[in-house]
């Protein structure tokens, strides 16, 4: 196995380390599975992984998207990208917050985004 493989993902093809210790790994094709509602999984890694992120920082937080369609996958990816620019959210992710705090901040961001539309 090459040193560029993590959990069966070839990082040379799918480097998605976005910086700040965060990655949104996905294969070339979105993970479209038989789910009625999309799911975003957040994983906090005990041992950081080199995802060849743009800032060179090892990844501690992974976001994985499971969706019922490519369109939904791209919509979620867009919303997640927006959310990951929020300093308060990034601070929560850095300190490995409780799930409730993370969900509360994401809810606040959704409310702000809806109000701006």
C-alpha positions as CSV (number, residue, x, y, z in Angstrom):
1,X,0.0,0.0,0.0
2,X,1.3,3.4,-0.9
3,X,1.9,6.0,1.8
4,X,-0.7,8.2,0.1
5,X,-3.6,5.8,1.0
6,X,-5.8,6.3,4.0
7,X,-8.8,4.1,4.7
8,X,-8.8,2.9,1.1
9,X,-8.8,6.5,-0.3
10,X,-5.9,7.3,-2.7
11,X,-5.0,10.8,-1.6
12,X,-3.1,11.6,-4.8
13,X,-6.4,11.5,-6.6
14,X,-8.6,13.0,-4.0
15,X,-6.6,15.3,-1.8
16,X,-9.3,17.2,0.0
17,X,-7.4,18.6,3.0
18,X,-8.8,22.1,3.0
19,X,-6.5,23.4,5.7
20,X,-6.8,24.1,9.4
21,X,-6.7,20.3,10.1
22,X,-9.9,19.7,8.2
23,X,-10.6,17.4,5.2
24,X,-13.7,16.6,3.2
25,X,-12.7,13.3,1.7
26,X,-14.7,12.0,-1.2
27,X,-14.0,9.8,-4.3
28,X,-14.2,11.1,-7.8
29,X,-17.9,10.3,-7.8
30,X,-20.0,11.5,-4.8
31,X,-21.0,8.9,-2.2
32,X,-24.6,8.4,-3.4
33,X,-26.2,5.6,-1.4
34,X,-29.7,4.4,-0.6
35,X,-30.6,6.9,2.0
36,X,-33.8,8.9,2.2
37,X,-32.1,11.9,3.8
38,X,-28.5,13.0,3.3
39,X,-26.1,12.5,6.2
40,X,-22.9,14.4,7.0
41,X,-20.5,12.4,9.3
42,X,-18.0,14.3,11.4
43,X,-15.0,12.3,12.6
44,X,-12.4,13.5,15.0
45,X,-9.2,11.6,14.5
46,X,-7.1,10.6,17.5
47,X,-4.0,10.5,15.3
48,X,-3.8,13.3,12.7
49,X,-3.3,12.1,9.1
50,X,-1.4,13.8,6.3
51,X,-3.9,14.6,3.6
52,X,-1.5,16.9,1.7
53,X,-3.6,19.8,2.7
54,X,-3.1,23.2,1.2
55,X,-1.5,24.5,4.4
56,X,0.5,21.3,5.1
57,X,-1.3,20.8,8.4
58,X,-2.2,17.2,9.3
59,X,-6.0,16.5,9.3
60,X,-7.8,15.9,12.6
61,X,-11.4,16.5,11.5
62,X,-13.1,14.7,8.6
63,X,-16.5,15.5,7.1
64,X,-18.0,12.6,5.0
65,X,-21.1,13.2,3.0
66,X,-23.6,10.5,2.1
67,X,-26.4,11.6,-0.2
68,X,-29.3,10.2,-2.2
69,X,-28.2,12.0,-5.4
70,X,-25.2,13.9,-6.9
71,X,-27.3,17.1,-6.9
72,X,-27.9,16.8,-3.2
73,X,-24.2,15.9,-2.6
74,X,-23.1,19.1,-4.3
75,X,-25.6,21.2,-2.4
76,X,-24.4,19.9,0.9
77,X,-20.7,20.3,-0.2
78,X,-21.5,24.0,-1.0
79,X,-23.2,24.6,2.3
80,X,-20.4,22.9,4.2
81,X,-17.9,25.0,2.4
82,X,-19.8,28.1,3.4
83,X,-20.0,26.9,7.1
84,X,-16.2,26.1,7.2
85,X,-15.4,29.8,6.7
86,X,-17.1,30.6,10.1
87,X,-14.5,31.4,12.8
88,X,-16.8,30.3,15.6
89,X,-17.4,26.9,14.0
90,X,-13.7,26.4,13.3
91,X,-12.9,27.2,16.9
92,X,-15.4,24.5,18.0
93,X,-13.9,22.0,15.7
94,X,-10.4,22.7,16.9
95,X,-11.3,22.0,20.5
96,X,-13.2,18.8,19.7
97,X,-16.5,20.2,21.1
98,X,-19.6,18.3,22.2
99,X,-21.9,17.3,19.3
100,X,-24.6,19.5,20.7
101,X,-22.4,22.6,20.4
102,X,-21.4,21.8,16.9
103,X,-25.1,21.2,15.8
104,X,-26.1,24.4,17.5
105,X,-23.6,26.5,15.6
106,X,-24.5,24.8,12.3
107,X,-28.1,25.6,13.1
108,X,-27.2,29.3,13.7
109,X,-25.3,29.4,10.4
110,X,-28.3,27.9,8.6
111,X,-30.6,30.5,10.1
112,X,-28.2,33.3,9.0
113,X,-28.0,31.9,5.5
114,X,-31.8,31.6,5.2
115,X,-32.3,35.1,6.4
116,X,-29.8,36.4,3.9
117,X,-31.5,34.7,1.0
